[in-house]
Amino acid sequence: MRMSKLLLRTLRDAPADADVEGHALLVRGGYVRRLVSGVYTFLPLGWRALHKIESIVRQELDGVGMQEMLMPALSPYELWEESGRSAFFGQDALPAMTLQARGGRFVLGPTHEEVCTHTVGAEIESYRQLPLTVYQVQTKFRDEARPRYGLLRTRELVMCDAYSFDADKPAMSASYQAAVAAYLRIFGRLSLEVVPVVAQSGAIGGDVNHEFMVPSVVGEDHFVRCSTCDYAANVEAAETRPPDAGTPAPGAPPGSPVAHETPGCPGIAGVVAFLAEEGESFEAADFLKCVAVLDADATPTIILVPGDREARLPHGWRLFEEADFAAHPELIRGYIGPMGRRGTGVRVVADVSVGGRPGPWVTGSNRVDAHVSGVWLERDFTVDEWGSFVGAGEGDRCPSCDGTLSLVRSVEAAHTFQLGLKYSSVMTGGTFLNEEGTEVPMWMGCYGMGMSRLLAIVAEEHHDEAGLLWPLAVSPYAVHLVALGAGRSPAVAEATEALYAALSTLGVEVLYDDRDVSPGVKFADADLLGFPYRVLVGGKGVARGVAEVRQRAEGSDRELPLAEAAALLATEISAQLL
């Protein structure tokens, strides 16, 4: 491709809405352009890079026996009602991505578990047709409240989603492991450091699932990993080893909790500051945080955690909303305490760390603008259920060994799920005949990887102050060919044209900067676009019969004979792509 013909306009300044460097470079380099918030157009360079990622994904998924197909982006709303996910998404998220047409109500698919179960289930009759894994590369739609970080969080994205169907649970696990192995090979080819971590399933469902996290300074997510063993988990799913029991407390002292008037202080930080002014010295760790939630059975529940920690909600639980507080006026937002809950219909659950310290605690008094101190377990309140309800953090103990957990900021690159029977057992057509001739549901897995998101991650992890540093496997072109003074020197023009033709003949993807602009502009654009090789042909080099080659990422320069440059570069590039 000649640069003079390419749909490309580079920018010298970052766009005002670019909040991470990788995205700023994608915009400045003419790879993408924003249409509206969270919706982007891929210009020719961006499309080529995206297509490179898709090709790698297809090669690896085809290599483990997956079959590519394409499902409709529109799906009938009835399928979501059949699976039960229309209710799970609630009254806001899913309806926002629906539309009413002449044929009925449709959903702009954020994911395709329902459609794939319906489609594959109609074709599978016998266990002899299993195992089966299918995938597609398709546009998805998400009603993001706050699109940000460019392609990392958008309303429209290109995704590869795969779905496995098996006859039993062990076979499902085998399909899952094959998909995970393929994913790890994909990330290796994209030159990304990825850590598979245990995660919560969220709206997709299933018991076993993993997020593939890329450590990144711009990440919105965090995971923890152990300093000693290979334990790693999303902070929402991570567990920690409870503290050592220590010396048993002699028992609660006599007396009652001490009341404190705390007007306008519904939060722990505010209470600590207010009581300090009153001469009372407390820290956040002295508080018993009481979080009002509805559990998976819609039972009103209070989760107790130490005041310096965040509560971790189990799957299917949700925080109280305004309507829930209105329905339970005995639970006063900001002033909830665990006292007096037995027999009231409000369940009390607590993190095991609370049991390691029976008291004294500071907590809400169940009265507006008031807290109490000197609260003791068993004397003043009881716990109905103990468990792991604290989100893991820096310095916590690993649940698998004696190691210490560290917190890692990261970006999610993919997510895989063992769905089990979640969809096949409730949707029409999700069954097959087993060896005994009995109709049973298929065991399913699903695997999602954002193609456009991966492009943004690669850009974020591979750049410097001058521009992008594309890995060869992703770069739109392998070689950026630059001619200096071709308009004034027939020898330079002839040598560059010959090298361009030779590279193209040998199958090397090359972008030829044939523009009549200054050398400074050409060099700046070459650095900004970030292709692996920049090959410079100038008057002095032609006189000596050489071309100058710079490897962008390494910053190294060398000379190659003009007559051999194309063949030498083609061999070198091919070897790296094997």
Buried (B, 14 or more C-beta within 10 A) or exposed (E): BEBEEBEBEBEEEBBEEBBBBBBBBBBBBBBBBBEEEBEBEBBBBBBBBBBBBBEBBBEBBEEBEBEBEEBEBBBBBBBBEBBBBBEBBEEEBBBEBBEEEEEEBBBBBBBBBBBBBBBBBEEBEEBEBBBBBBBBBBEBBBBBEEBBBBBBBBBBBBBBBBBBBBBBEEBBBBBBEBBBEBBBBBBBBBBBEBBBBBBBBBEBBBEBBBBBBBBBEBBEBBBBBBEEEEBBBBBBBBBBBBEEEEEEEEEBEEEEBEEBEBEEBBEBEEBBEBBEEEEBEBEBEBBBBBBBBBBEEEEBBBBBBBBBBBBBBBEBBEEBEEEBBEEBEEBBEBBBBBBEBEEEEBBBBBBBBBBBBBBBBBBBBBEBBBBBBBBBBEBBBEBEEBBBBBBBBEEBBBBEBEBBBBBBBBBBBBBBBBBBBBBBBEBEBBBBBBEEEEEBBBBBBBBBBBBBBBBBBBBBBBBBEBBBBBBBBBBBBBBBBBBBBBEEBEEBBEBBBBBBEBBBEBEBBBBBBBBEEEEEEBBBBBBBBBBBBBBBBBBEBBEEEBBBBBEBBEEEEEBBEBBEBBBEBBEBBEEEEE
